[in-house]
Amino acid sequence: MKLYRWLILSLGLWIAASAAQASEFVVRDIQVEGLQRISAGTVFNYLPVQVGATVSERDYPEIIRALFKTGFFTDVNLERSGNVLVVTVTERPAIAEIQIQGNKDINTDDLKKALTSVGLAEGRVFDRSLLDKVEQELLQQYYSRGRYAVRIDSQVRSLERNRVAITLNISEGAVASIHQINIVGNQAFTEKQLLGLLQSSTTGWLSFFTKDDQYAKQKLAADIETLRSFYLDRGYLKFNVESTQVSITPDKKDVYITLNVNEGEPYTVENVQLTGDFGVVPEEELRKLIEIEPGQTFSRAKITEITKKVGERLGEEGYAFANVSTVPQVNDETRKVNLTFLVDPGRRVYVRRINFQGNAKTQDEVLRRELRQAEGAWYSTKDLDRSKTRLQRLDYLESVNVETSAVPGANDQVDMNYTLVERPSGSLLFGIGYGQESGVLLNASVTQNNFLGTGNQMSLILNNSDIGANYSLAYNNPYYTLDGVSRGFRIYYQDIDAAQVNTADYVLNNYGGQVSFGFPLNEFDTLRILPGYDHVQIDTTESTPVEIIDYINQYGDTFNAFKLDGSWARDSRDRAVFPTSGGLNQISAEFAIPGSDVQYYKLSYRGVFYYPLMRWMTWSFGGEIGYGDGYGDTDGLPFFENFYAGGLRSVRGYKANTLGPRYSNNEPSGGAFKTTASTQFILPVPFMEKSENVRVAAFFDAGNVFATTSDFEASELRYSVGLSGLWLSPLGPIVLSVAAPLNDKSEDETEAFQFSFGVPFN
């Protein structure tokens, strides 16, 4: 019996071995069948088998998997024909075209770029699973924009030569808006107060610009963090948002949000300590920066500000990588916190080299003279920031980026690398413009803000308009001395028909010249002195007011004035064009000194300030006041030096230069005292939020002109509200406003829409 079993087992093993041996073969050739677009060479590159290899059926699954991984095929079969391995494939179709229909909120080009990034593009292999993934991603994109009713219907149409055409039909639906936000569990603060902190909001009159009524998961998460920060800044260390419920109505139009909060109790500071290594900075200086004392309410914002100030102070002394951390010890029973500020200044470093890239025209020394961080000096965050700001304020630089790089092999040295983008610093322009104040304007100009890369300014301007002619030649060297004293000159000629600018009917012809010197007092203050000469000739007409005729009879029609002007300005704006923070204060004085045919003076103050309220809004307010008078043998301010108000540059909504006193023939005369003020809320431009050349604002203007200061009456001030826009177009500035006067009187000349094109605007 045992012999019989042994014979059966031996026979089975022999049959199995024979079958295995029969399935193995040496590949003498490989044939690929079923290819249409893909070359046989591509298949051979992915095949894990080559001619001469021994293959059995046990190897088939591995070979098939390798070909499937390419994504080129929907089916792969292997067969043996003698010693030839036959690979039969079915190719996936190729994408011949992709059409997107119905999309408005997301640009078609942006959609196609997104599809290409995931592999769904014309000429690529079509994968149905990838199309499904794209549909889900597009849905998420639309959901993030508040379009929860969006529907995406994809159609795949077969074409000849194993190709397909894909059509994405998008029905975007209406934008779902936040209908209600509820905060539950708050006791220390009102719901209205808390809702005012959130980016998310119910629909308001600014929602078209801000999109604050559109729900987004990321925005809600940021709002929750805002609430947490608000409570932490007021001592509520245990504040927590217990749950968040977001629901949408069946019609996908309204969103309801409910936040359940647990405020906890406020904590106070029990003890404050400063410890660590302070480097070369005296400990007393750092302690003065710790503006939190025992007994005060715990505030995360105040602690963050303290650590920032301490780090900046250390950074001013070369500790570029200082680490300032706060170690709190919380006692939940007493609700008190012990604070320890731990200072680790790290190694003190200095700047080895300062490098510039991108300044193809501007000389290195022109850039280096603006720097406050010097080579070979200790690294200073304060000097570095100021250096970047000064470079950004140069007219001929479009952008400035700076990076700090460690010096290889040295742990106490860094290099500063500035990357610059230059603006075209020169221009030769011939153009035409129009302004309601100046009429048709024909101009030709040659300007160079960076003459031969030296940073010097030069301009030649030739303007002709309905109001007359204006020609000038100017040159300025901002670094006449190494200390930053500037020197320049300007010569000019004007022939102005005053009646064309809404003042009295006479012709003013004047020419002259002026030399300017600028003295920087510090980083923000500049003193300017401008001696010069001015020649004025007045020509009258049949319609010239009798008051001007009497003035000419008394003083003559030709005036030579030797002038000495001066100004002081403090400029802390972050940018010279379209600033968002900082301010400008300027006091100016203009004197016609003794020896002139008429002796007079004019004093003026101008101030404008910018405060960023939110990421998308800046509040600006400012004003101007001016006064002038004659002295010596001159009685009063000469009529051709009067102040005027009304128009785009003062009180909008009133015709230019028409406010204030009038001559006996009812023509505007201007006055010796002017006061104007304006406040603006600068808003984002729809669809152009990131533009650096466009600005719109909602404004409120006030002001008027009076014959003298004794004639000032607050009841005579004029007010207006409206919207304004400024576009720095390639052809010149375009300024417009739509304003509504609030208290105009019968004698006032109003103008709701005002604009200018190609006319310089300051």
VODOVO-783623 format. One record per residue (C-alpha): residue in three letters; x, y negated, z negated. Coordinates in steps of 0.001 Angstrom, whole numbers. Layout:
BEGIN
code;xx;yy;zz
ala;X;Y;Z $
...
***
This chain:
BEGIN
code;xx;yy;zz
met;0;0;0 $
lys;2849;-2338;-815 $
leu;4459;-1564;2541 $
tyr;1203;-2443;4290 $
arg;1001;-5856;2544 $
trp;4594;-6607;3390 $
leu;3958;-5885;7091 $
ile;882;-8172;7094 $
leu;2820;-11041;5474 $
ser;5773;-10677;7845 $
leu;3451;-10707;10841 $
gly;1766;-13946;9636 $
leu;5066;-15698;9102 $
trp;6279;-14642;12545 $
ile;3109;-15964;14207 $
ala;3343;-19339;12314 $
ala;7008;-19725;13194 $
ser;6307;-18938;16804 $
ala;3491;-21514;16932 $
ala;5645;-24224;15361 $
gln;8490;-23423;17672 $
ala;6107;-23496;20602 $
ser;4817;-27054;19639 $
glu;8291;-28535;19458 $
phe;9901;-29757;22641 $
val;12705;-32007;23815 $
val;11318;-35157;25477 $
arg;12740;-35384;28980 $
asp;10486;-38285;30022 $
ile;7796;-40603;28642 $
gln;4813;-41718;30707 $
val;2404;-44485;29654 $
glu;-1068;-44537;31180 $
gly;-3939;-47028;30876 $
leu;-1835;-50223;30918 $
gln;-3336;-53304;32571 $
arg;-1590;-56401;31259 $
ile;1009;-55044;28879 $
ser;4201;-53748;30425 $
ala;5503;-50220;29848 $
gly;8710;-51730;28484 $
thr;6727;-53370;25665 $
val;5277;-49991;24708 $
phe;8723;-48365;24803 $
asn;10024;-51049;22412 $
tyr;7435;-50078;19808 $
leu;7605;-46293;20318 $
pro;9543;-44545;17524 $
val;10520;-41812;20062 $
gln;13105;-41934;22827 $
val;13996;-39624;25692 $
gly;16124;-36732;24392 $
ala;14426;-36586;20998 $
thr;12761;-33426;19716 $
val;9046;-33975;19088 $
ser;6260;-31829;17706 $
glu;2568;-32401;17123 $
arg;3389;-33179;13520 $
asp;5067;-36391;14780 $
tyr;2000;-37571;16713 $
pro;264;-39419;13841 $
glu;3379;-41500;13139 $
ile;3749;-42397;16829 $
ile;61;-43364;17081 $
arg;259;-45512;13932 $
ala;3279;-47389;15318 $
leu;1381;-48311;18469 $
phe;-1772;-49288;16572 $
lys;248;-51655;14387 $
thr;1076;-53752;17444 $
gly;-2568;-54829;17624 $
phe;-2507;-54420;21410 $
phe;-4661;-51313;21630 $
thr;-8063;-50033;20572 $
asp;-7249;-46359;21290 $
val;-4047;-44302;21593 $
asn;-3798;-40611;22638 $
leu;-703;-38386;22982 $
glu;-417;-35341;25235 $
arg;2360;-33011;26371 $
ser;2889;-32123;30000 $
gly;5830;-29710;30000 $
asn;8660;-31725;28518 $
val;6979;-35048;29336 $
leu;5276;-37044;26564 $
val;2165;-38708;27993 $
val;903;-41776;26100 $
thr;-2621;-42847;27055 $
val;-3755;-46246;25708 $
thr;-6800;-48479;25860 $
glu;-5788;-52136;25694 $
arg;-7596;-54753;23693 $
pro;-9032;-57444;25970 $
ala;-7219;-60751;26369 $
ile;-8849;-64069;25474 $
ala;-9423;-65947;28731 $
glu;-11121;-69006;27240 $
ile;-12514;-70395;23998 $
gln;-15411;-72837;23999 $
ile;-16650;-74675;20919 $
gln;-20063;-76315;21058 $
gly;-22137;-78360;18622 $
asn;-19326;-79614;16393 $
lys;-19274;-83301;15479 $
asp;-17924;-83509;11950 $
ile;-14709;-81621;12843 $
asn;-12839;-82539;16021 $
thr;-12629;-79849;18727 $
asp;-8856;-80202;19059 $
asp;-8453;-79772;15291 $
leu;-10611;-76652;15409 $
lys;-8591;-75144;18257 $
lys;-5342;-75847;16424 $
ala;-6712;-74031;13405 $
leu;-7774;-71077;15574 $
thr;-4352;-70928;17198 $
ser;-2634;-70879;13811 $
val;-4432;-67618;12931 $
gly;-3843;-65991;16339 $
leu;-7140;-66736;18091 $
ala;-6092;-68606;21216 $
glu;-6306;-68362;24969 $
gly;-3879;-65752;26294 $
arg;-3757;-63869;22988 $
val;-5123;-60363;22386 $
phe;-8716;-60388;21179 $
asp;-9387;-58898;17747 $
arg;-13000;-58835;16609 $
ser;-12056;-58663;12937 $
leu;-9987;-61813;13389 $
leu;-12990;-63604;14905 $
asp;-15086;-62627;11896 $
lys;-12401;-63983;9606 $
val;-12335;-67256;11568 $
glu;-16107;-67614;11238 $
gln;-15868;-67286;7455 $
glu;-13026;-69802;7314 $
leu;-15006;-72308;9384 $
leu;-17973;-71864;7084 $
gln;-15747;-72704;4111 $
gln;-14459;-75778;5917 $
tyr;-17978;-77038;6488 $
tyr;-19009;-76150;2938 $
ser;-16139;-78315;1660 $
arg;-17647;-81187;3654 $
gly;-21052;-80681;2095 $
arg;-22670;-79010;5106 $
tyr;-24217;-75944;3480 $
ala;-26829;-75508;6215 $
val;-24154;-74846;8830 $
arg;-24624;-71868;11143 $
ile;-21946;-70386;13394 $
asp;-22944;-68047;16197 $
ser;-20057;-66446;18079 $
gln;-20564;-64897;21483 $
val;-18036;-62679;23270 $
arg;-18545;-62296;27005 $
ser;-16633;-59667;28989 $
leu;-14772;-60771;32127 $
glu;-12977;-58900;34872 $
arg;-9440;-57552;34343 $
asn;-10154;-56686;30700 $
arg;-10607;-60264;29535 $
val;-13184;-61977;27315 $
ala;-14606;-65465;26927 $
ile;-15421;-66591;23380 $
thr;-18058;-69217;22649 $
leu;-18541;-70632;19148 $
asn;-21959;-72280;18825 $
ile;-21939;-74447;15711 $
ser;-25052;-75929;14162 $
glu;-23583;-78209;11515 $
gly;-26805;-79168;9778 $
ala;-27240;-82152;7490 $
val;-24754;-83042;4778 $
ala;-25973;-81860;1390 $
ser;-25798;-84644;-1154 $
ile;-25566;-84482;-4918 $
his;-29068;-85190;-6162 $
gln;-28401;-84958;-9889 $
ile;-25524;-84446;-12333 $
asn;-26296;-83506;-15929 $
ile;-23856;-83370;-18833 $
val;-25124;-81383;-21794 $
gly;-23600;-81254;-25283 $
asn;-22045;-84714;-25430 $
gln;-22591;-86733;-28598 $
ala;-19686;-89151;-29001 $
phe;-20142;-90703;-25552 $
thr;-23227;-91370;-23477 $
glu;-23948;-89423;-20333 $
lys;-23867;-92656;-18315 $
gln;-20371;-93409;-19593 $
leu;-19113;-89928;-18731 $
leu;-20722;-89881;-15285 $
gly;-18934;-93122;-14476 $
leu;-15603;-91296;-14792 $
leu;-16350;-88699;-12139 $
gln;-15467;-88758;-8459 $
ser;-18653;-86838;-7765 $
ser;-21756;-88986;-7861 $
thr;-25289;-89201;-6644 $
thr;-25883;-91104;-3418 $
gly;-25151;-94842;-3659 $
trp;-24737;-97754;-1280 $
leu;-20995;-97057;-865 $
ser;-21344;-93301;-383 $
phe;-21089;-93718;3380 $
phe;-17489;-94878;2860 $
thr;-16458;-92921;-218 $
lys;-18249;-89580;398 $
asp;-18634;-89365;-3388 $
asp;-22066;-87750;-3066 $
gln;-20661;-84721;-1208 $
tyr;-20101;-81679;-3382 $
ala;-16760;-79880;-3227 $
lys;-15474;-77229;-5591 $
gln;-12038;-78845;-5716 $
lys;-13515;-82249;-6476 $
leu;-15649;-80827;-9288 $
ala;-12561;-79153;-10758 $
ala;-10800;-82520;-10681 $
asp;-13810;-84128;-12391 $
ile;-13679;-81546;-15164 $
glu;-10004;-82339;-15664 $
thr;-10891;-86049;-15739 $
leu;-13401;-85398;-18529 $
arg;-10825;-83347;-20413 $
ser;-8248;-86133;-20109 $
phe;-10819;-88712;-21231 $
tyr;-11527;-86787;-24424 $
leu;-7873;-85919;-25064 $
asp;-6984;-89598;-24764 $
arg;-9473;-90235;-27574 $
gly;-8289;-87511;-29927 $
tyr;-10669;-84673;-29059 $
leu;-8060;-81927;-28858 $
lys;-10605;-79097;-28860 $
phe;-12788;-80473;-26084 $
asn;-13879;-77817;-23615 $
val;-16260;-77447;-20697 $
glu;-18095;-74309;-21719 $
ser;-19834;-73656;-18409 $
thr;-20602;-75175;-15033 $
gln;-23753;-74569;-13031 $
val;-24045;-75639;-9413 $
ser;-27276;-74983;-7524 $
ile;-28516;-75981;-4096 $
thr;-32072;-76319;-2912 $
pro;-33430;-73802;-383 $
asp;-33291;-76389;2411 $
lys;-29526;-76810;1745 $
lys;-29903;-80585;1354 $
asp;-29674;-81291;-2387 $
val;-27099;-80144;-4938 $
tyr;-27671;-80066;-8702 $
ile;-24722;-79917;-11116 $
thr;-24855;-79225;-14853 $
leu;-21805;-79371;-17134 $
asn;-22083;-77916;-20644 $
val;-19425;-79450;-22894 $
asn;-18219;-78901;-26447 $
glu;-16607;-82086;-27737 $
gly;-15157;-80928;-31032 $
glu;-13843;-83514;-33526 $
pro;-11260;-86304;-33063 $
tyr;-7711;-85798;-34394 $
thr;-5386;-88464;-35766 $
val;-1599;-88777;-35856 $
glu;-29;-87968;-39228 $
asn;3681;-88361;-38498 $
val;5907;-89424;-35572 $
gln;9553;-88401;-35145 $
leu;12230;-89058;-32526 $
thr;15066;-86566;-32279 $
gly;17721;-85352;-29875 $
asp;20665;-86938;-28114 $
phe;20224;-90509;-26863 $
gly;23439;-90920;-24898 $
val;24589;-94544;-24631 $
val;21097;-95908;-25288 $
pro;20700;-97221;-28851 $
glu;18169;-95237;-30849 $
glu;16450;-98477;-31889 $
glu;15602;-99273;-28266 $
leu;13962;-95900;-27755 $
arg;12033;-96159;-31010 $
lys;10547;-99462;-29837 $
leu;9111;-97608;-26865 $
ile;7182;-95210;-29105 $
glu;3998;-97236;-29410 $
ile;2013;-94789;-31502 $
glu;1895;-94817;-35267 $
pro;592;-92614;-38082 $
gly;-3109;-93126;-38640 $
gln;-3868;-93839;-35006 $
thr;-6113;-91612;-32934 $
phe;-4255;-88986;-30936 $
ser;-3998;-89939;-27232 $
arg;-2473;-87767;-24547 $
ala;-2313;-90729;-22156 $
lys;-337;-92791;-24652 $
ile;2043;-89892;-25296 $
thr;2559;-89391;-21559 $
glu;3272;-93097;-21151 $
ile;5792;-93012;-23994 $
thr;7699;-90068;-22527 $
lys;7704;-91827;-19157 $
lys;9109;-95055;-20607 $
val;11791;-93227;-22591 $
gly;12793;-91265;-19483 $
glu;12928;-94443;-17392 $
arg;15058;-96192;-20002 $
leu;17514;-93311;-19991 $
gly;17415;-93310;-16183 $
glu;18523;-96939;-16145 $
glu;21760;-95895;-17845 $
gly;22650;-93110;-15442 $
tyr;20794;-90169;-16977 $
ala;19127;-89153;-13742 $
phe;17873;-85823;-15055 $
ala;16838;-86751;-18576 $
asn;14193;-84553;-20179 $
val;11802;-86020;-22735 $
ser;9284;-83606;-24234 $
thr;6655;-83871;-26932 $
val;6263;-81152;-29562 $
pro;2895;-81450;-31362 $
gln;2087;-79625;-34591 $
val;-1666;-79412;-35012 $
asn;-3434;-78866;-38332 $
asp;-7005;-77852;-37537 $
glu;-8124;-78029;-41159 $
thr;-7167;-81683;-41661 $
arg;-7532;-82547;-37952 $
lys;-4123;-84227;-37968 $
val;-1165;-83956;-35586 $
asn;2557;-84324;-36213 $
leu;4390;-85557;-33099 $
thr;8058;-84977;-32351 $
phe;9616;-86601;-29277 $
leu;12604;-84489;-28266 $
val;15163;-86218;-26042 $
asp;17720;-84412;-23897 $
pro;19466;-86974;-21651 $
gly;21498;-84427;-19735 $
arg;24711;-85390;-18023 $
arg;25270;-89018;-17034 $
val;25725;-89345;-13281 $
tyr;26828;-92059;-10911 $
val;26237;-92704;-7237 $
arg;29116;-91643;-5018 $
arg;27821;-92768;-1622 $
ile;24796;-94499;-122 $
asn;23996;-93351;3411 $
phe;21586;-94760;5995 $
gln;19956;-92875;8848 $
gly;17699;-94252;11553 $
asn;19100;-97793;11728 $
ala;19974;-97790;15411 $
lys;19998;-101608;15617 $
thr;20310;-102944;12108 $
gln;23825;-103254;10782 $
asp;24644;-101342;7611 $
glu;25720;-104478;5768 $
val;22310;-106064;6450 $
leu;20686;-103165;4629 $
arg;23264;-102911;1857 $
arg;22819;-106539;855 $
glu;19224;-105725;-119 $
leu;20257;-102891;-2427 $
arg;20390;-103249;-6172 $
gln;21876;-99785;-6656 $
ala;25597;-99940;-5868 $
glu;28032;-97239;-4869 $
gly;30337;-96195;-7700 $
ala;27860;-97448;-10317 $
trp;25842;-95423;-12774 $
tyr;22632;-94079;-11290 $
ser;19688;-96361;-12237 $
thr;16050;-95555;-11528 $
lys;15161;-99225;-11955 $
asp;17737;-100399;-9410 $
leu;16837;-97575;-7055 $
asp;13131;-98448;-7044 $
arg;13846;-102129;-6548 $
ser;16227;-101346;-3685 $
lys;13553;-99376;-1863 $
thr;10991;-102145;-2378 $
arg;13334;-104796;-995 $
leu;14013;-102685;2088 $
gln;10289;-102092;2601 $
arg;9670;-105836;2620 $
leu;11940;-106369;5622 $
asp;9843;-107165;8699 $
tyr;11958;-105032;11001 $
leu;11651;-101792;9005 $
glu;8483;-99749;9394 $
ser;9153;-97159;6685 $
val;11815;-96360;4097 $
asn;12381;-93005;2403 $
val;15143;-92220;-56 $
glu;16391;-88871;-1341 $
thr;18894;-88023;-4047 $
ser;21278;-85172;-3296 $
ala;23824;-83613;-5627 $
val;27469;-83724;-4583 $
pro;28825;-80197;-4028 $
gly;31365;-79238;-6676 $
ala;30507;-82175;-8976 $
asn;27800;-82183;-11633 $
asp;28052;-85897;-12429 $
gln;27704;-87373;-8926 $
val;24839;-87894;-6492 $
asp;24486;-89359;-3022 $
met;21592;-91627;-2017 $
asn;20303;-90951;1497 $
tyr;17982;-93532;3054 $
thr;15961;-92547;6092 $
leu;14640;-95561;7987 $
val;12219;-96138;10820 $
glu;12824;-99443;12584 $
arg;10166;-101620;14130 $
pro;10812;-103317;17463 $
ser;12410;-106466;16095 $
gly;12138;-108586;19227 $
ser;9384;-109435;21648 $
leu;8787;-111459;24778 $
leu;5090;-112207;24986 $
phe;2824;-113939;27426 $
gly;-782;-113847;26405 $
ile;-4186;-115341;26051 $
gly;-6325;-115560;22959 $
tyr;-9406;-117224;21631 $
gly;-10407;-118656;18287 $
gln;-13460;-120595;17308 $
glu;-11169;-123106;15642 $
ser;-8626;-123386;18468 $
gly;-10565;-122388;21593 $
val;-8803;-120657;24486 $
leu;-5151;-120120;23618 $
leu;-2401;-119600;26197 $
asn;845;-118606;24576 $
ala;4359;-117567;25392 $
ser;6860;-116632;22749 $
val;10285;-115149;22257 $
thr;10840;-113808;18754 $
gln;13628;-111871;17101 $
asn;13228;-110905;13457 $
asn;16512;-109025;13532 $
phe;18696;-110968;15945 $
leu;21528;-108708;17152 $
gly;20988;-106510;14091 $
thr;22024;-109289;11690 $
gly;18635;-109745;9997 $
asn;18448;-113350;11166 $
gln;15153;-114681;12568 $
met;14765;-116687;15755 $
ser;11628;-117773;17601 $
leu;10598;-119938;20530 $
ile;6849;-120568;20767 $
leu;4929;-122332;23516 $
asn;1164;-122561;22909 $
asn;-1534;-124397;24805 $
ser;-5189;-124385;23827 $
asp;-8304;-126509;23988 $
ile;-7098;-128480;20994 $
gly;-3741;-129346;22595 $
ala;-135;-128200;22812 $
asn;2196;-126764;20198 $
tyr;5870;-126051;20886 $
ser;8513;-125026;18363 $
leu;11999;-123559;18069 $
ala;13041;-122010;14760 $
tyr;16013;-120127;13348 $
asn;16714;-118787;9862 $
asn;19610;-116949;8260 $
pro;18298;-115281;5070 $
tyr;21856;-114648;3853 $
tyr;23670;-117862;4683 $
thr;25720;-117112;1566 $
leu;26536;-113779;-31 $
asp;24314;-114728;-2967 $
gly;21229;-114743;-756 $
val;20879;-118475;-135 $
ser;19043;-118913;3160 $
arg;19412;-121703;5697 $
gly;17353;-122451;8774 $
phe;15900;-125139;10957 $
arg;12774;-125870;12983 $
ile;12064;-128434;15663 $
tyr;8521;-128936;16920 $
tyr;6183;-130934;19118 $
gln;2385;-131155;18862 $
asp;-274;-132950;20854 $
ile;-3644;-132326;19200 $
asp;-7136;-133494;20111 $
ala;-8575;-133696;16602 $
ala;-12165;-133680;17839 $
gln;-11656;-130116;19108 $
val;-11038;-128876;15570 $
asn;-14258;-130429;14236 $
thr;-12664;-133533;12728 $
ala;-12757;-137164;13846 $
asp;-12288;-138171;17479 $
tyr;-8647;-139170;17930 $
val;-5449;-137724;19410 $
leu;-2455;-136925;17201 $
asn;961;-136683;18792 $
asn;3853;-135760;16554 $
tyr;7310;-134279;16792 $
gly;10110;-133729;14357 $
gly;12530;-131364;12778 $
gln;13216;-129734;9464 $
val;16086;-127946;7758 $
ser;15314;-125362;5101 $
phe;17334;-123966;2230 $
gly;16107;-121093;62 $
phe;17583;-120303;-3342 $
pro;16687;-116967;-4983 $
leu;16288;-117568;-8715 $
asn;15776;-113883;-9539 $
glu;14227;-110779;-7988 $
phe;10806;-112403;-7658 $
asp;11269;-116209;-7704 $
thr;12478;-118348;-4825 $
leu;13046;-122103;-4650 $
arg;12972;-123802;-1244 $
ile;14035;-127309;-243 $
leu;13102;-128616;3198 $
pro;14346;-132086;4217 $
gly;13081;-133314;7600 $
tyr;11817;-136031;9886 $
asp;8321;-136446;11335 $
his;7151;-138869;14019 $
val;3399;-139423;14348 $
gln;1517;-141417;16967 $
ile;-2255;-141887;16898 $
asp;-4273;-142579;20049 $
thr;-7860;-143661;19641 $
thr;-10910;-143185;21851 $
glu;-14233;-144940;22214 $
ser;-15667;-142553;19603 $
thr;-12948;-142996;16994 $
pro;-14520;-143817;13580 $
val;-14207;-147396;12402 $
glu;-12358;-146260;9255 $
ile;-9486;-144924;11397 $
ile;-9472;-148114;13485 $
asp;-9191;-150164;10271 $
tyr;-6335;-147946;9055 $
ile;-4439;-148430;12329 $
asn;-5017;-152178;12161 $
gln;-3464;-152200;8700 $
tyr;-574;-149750;9114 $
gly;-120;-149405;12876 $
asp;-548;-146409;15171 $
thr;3019;-145074;14945 $
phe;4559;-143611;11804 $
asn;8075;-142412;11090 $
ala;8355;-140338;7950 $
phe;11502;-139044;6285 $
lys;10275;-136061;4373 $
leu;11500;-133985;1517 $
asp;9423;-130873;920 $
gly;9931;-128206;-1673 $
ser;8290;-125084;-3003 $
trp;8567;-122466;-5701 $
ala;7136;-119015;-5145 $
arg;6888;-115923;-7286 $
asp;6093;-112888;-5151 $
ser;5550;-109504;-6794 $
arg;3402;-107916;-4081 $
asp;4229;-104343;-3127 $
arg;4116;-105263;562 $
ala;4129;-108486;2510 $
val;1424;-107187;4894 $
phe;-1748;-105578;3500 $
pro;-597;-105443;-144 $
thr;-2456;-103348;-2702 $
ser;-843;-104526;-5945 $
gly;1080;-107463;-7330 $
gly;558;-111129;-6683 $
leu;1829;-114335;-5121 $
asn;2079;-117690;-6914 $
gln;3255;-120655;-4883 $
ile;3593;-124323;-5773 $
ser;4418;-126695;-2921 $
ala;5247;-130384;-2773 $
glu;5516;-132641;265 $
phe;6971;-136165;26 $
ala;7351;-138959;2543 $
ile;10232;-140668;753 $
pro;10835;-144432;495 $
gly;11947;-145863;3809 $
ser;9140;-144123;5668 $
asp;6474;-146184;7451 $
val;3892;-144629;5139 $
gln;4730;-143253;1709 $
tyr;2678;-140414;330 $
tyr;2870;-137070;-1427 $
lys;904;-133833;-1335 $
leu;892;-131201;-4069 $
ser;-675;-127787;-3747 $
tyr;-932;-124465;-5517 $
arg;-1855;-121135;-3962 $
gly;-2302;-117856;-5766 $
val;-3523;-114427;-4709 $
phe;-3508;-111202;-6740 $
tyr;-4222;-107562;-5964 $
tyr;-5398;-104825;-8319 $
pro;-5997;-101237;-7179 $
leu;-9293;-100194;-8770 $
met;-9572;-96756;-7198 $
arg;-7794;-94716;-4578 $
trp;-10064;-96226;-1938 $
met;-10650;-99753;-3283 $
thr;-8486;-102780;-4104 $
trp;-9772;-105890;-5830 $
ser;-8243;-109174;-4769 $
phe;-8846;-112688;-6020 $
gly;-7114;-115973;-5470 $
gly;-7493;-119641;-4838 $
glu;-5914;-122813;-3585 $
ile;-5905;-126347;-4911 $
gly;-4375;-129384;-3261 $
tyr;-4079;-133077;-4026 $
gly;-2449;-135989;-2246 $
asp;-2108;-139753;-2565 $
gly;-97;-142672;-1354 $
tyr;2411;-144644;-3353 $
gly;4386;-147857;-2965 $
asp;2830;-150001;-239 $
thr;634;-147151;1030 $
asp;-2927;-147102;-248 $
gly;-4176;-143532;-470 $
leu;-3278;-140441;1519 $
pro;-2989;-141105;5298 $
phe;-6102;-139846;7074 $
phe;-4070;-137523;9328 $
glu;-2726;-135727;6218 $
asn;-6119;-135078;4624 $
phe;-7142;-131636;3359 $
tyr;-9991;-129798;5098 $
ala;-12170;-126805;4214 $
gly;-14526;-124442;5960 $
gly;-13796;-121630;8400 $
leu;-11866;-118373;8419 $
arg;-9040;-119691;6247 $
ser;-11110;-121158;3420 $
val;-14892;-120974;2920 $
arg;-16252;-118590;5527 $
gly;-19763;-119051;6837 $
tyr;-19234;-122796;7252 $
lys;-17868;-124266;10461 $
ala;-14117;-124893;10379 $
asn;-13016;-128189;8782 $
thr;-16591;-129498;8387 $
leu;-17023;-129429;4611 $
gly;-16575;-132480;2423 $
pro;-16764;-136235;3058 $
arg;-17617;-137750;6424 $
tyr;-16880;-140958;8294 $
ser;-19547;-143523;9027 $
asn;-20233;-141834;12381 $
asn;-20885;-138537;10509 $
glu;-17677;-136870;11674 $
pro;-15765;-134854;9007 $
ser;-13013;-136862;7375 $
gly;-11497;-134356;4953 $
gly;-10223;-135623;1628 $
ala;-7340;-135982;-774 $
phe;-8508;-133208;-3090 $
lys;-9270;-129632;-2071 $
thr;-10226;-126607;-4113 $
thr;-11137;-123148;-2801 $
ala;-11345;-119676;-4297 $
ser;-12126;-116212;-3048 $
thr;-12561;-112710;-4411 $
gln;-12604;-109588;-2276 $
phe;-13191;-105880;-2592 $
ile;-10985;-104259;23 $
leu;-12607;-101078;1299 $
pro;-11518;-98162;3488 $
val;-12347;-98351;7184 $
pro;-14666;-95507;8217 $
phe;-12766;-92870;10225 $
met;-9542;-94935;9843 $
glu;-8813;-94533;6123 $
lys;-5076;-93999;6673 $
ser;-4548;-96869;9087 $
glu;-1915;-99433;8102 $
asn;-3095;-101971;10692 $
val;-6763;-102431;9785 $
arg;-8380;-103882;6691 $
val;-11994;-104700;5862 $
ala;-13344;-106432;2774 $
ala;-16508;-107628;1112 $
phe;-15879;-111194;-56 $
phe;-17259;-114109;-2049 $
asp;-15892;-117571;-1163 $
ala;-16251;-120896;-2932 $
gly;-14818;-124367;-2405 $
asn;-15010;-127823;-920 $
val;-13024;-130969;-203 $
phe;-13498;-134277;-2027 $
ala;-12324;-137797;-1247 $
thr;-10443;-137997;-4573 $
thr;-10335;-136055;-7822 $
ser;-12832;-138474;-9376 $
asp;-15381;-137443;-6750 $
phe;-15237;-133785;-7732 $
glu;-18575;-132313;-8771 $
ala;-19082;-128614;-9389 $
ser;-22563;-128877;-7905 $
glu;-20975;-129820;-4559 $
leu;-19012;-126606;-4246 $
arg;-20185;-124359;-1418 $
tyr;-20520;-120591;-1694 $
ser;-20757;-117723;751 $
val;-20691;-113923;810 $
gly;-19996;-111513;3642 $
leu;-17768;-108930;5263 $
ser;-14438;-109565;6949 $
gly;-12004;-107549;9040 $
leu;-8424;-107951;10199 $
trp;-6774;-105803;12826 $
leu;-3094;-106189;13691 $
ser;-3556;-105056;17276 $
pro;-711;-104641;19767 $
leu;-1984;-107771;21537 $
gly;-2109;-109893;18421 $
pro;-4137;-110245;15230 $
ile;-7915;-110024;15507 $
val;-9781;-111636;12625 $
leu;-13539;-111720;12164 $
ser;-16092;-112316;9450 $
val;-19840;-112178;9041 $
ala;-20878;-114506;6239 $
ala;-24040;-115905;4717 $
pro;-23834;-119348;3065 $
leu;-25536;-119303;-323 $
asn;-26163;-122996;-1059 $
asp;-25730;-124903;2204 $
lys;-27343;-128303;2519 $
ser;-28956;-130054;5449 $
glu;-25780;-131905;6461 $
asp;-23638;-128736;6441 $
glu;-22656;-126991;9664 $
thr;-22928;-123236;9167 $
glu;-21580;-120411;11300 $
ala;-22519;-116835;10390 $
phe;-20077;-115077;12745 $
gln;-16492;-116300;13012 $
phe;-13542;-114738;14768 $
ser;-10186;-115367;16356 $
phe;-7982;-113327;18675 $
gly;-4289;-113810;19269 $
val;-4096;-116650;16745 $
pro;-1545;-116211;13925 $
phe;-3251;-115525;10611 $
asn;-1648;-115918;7165 $
***
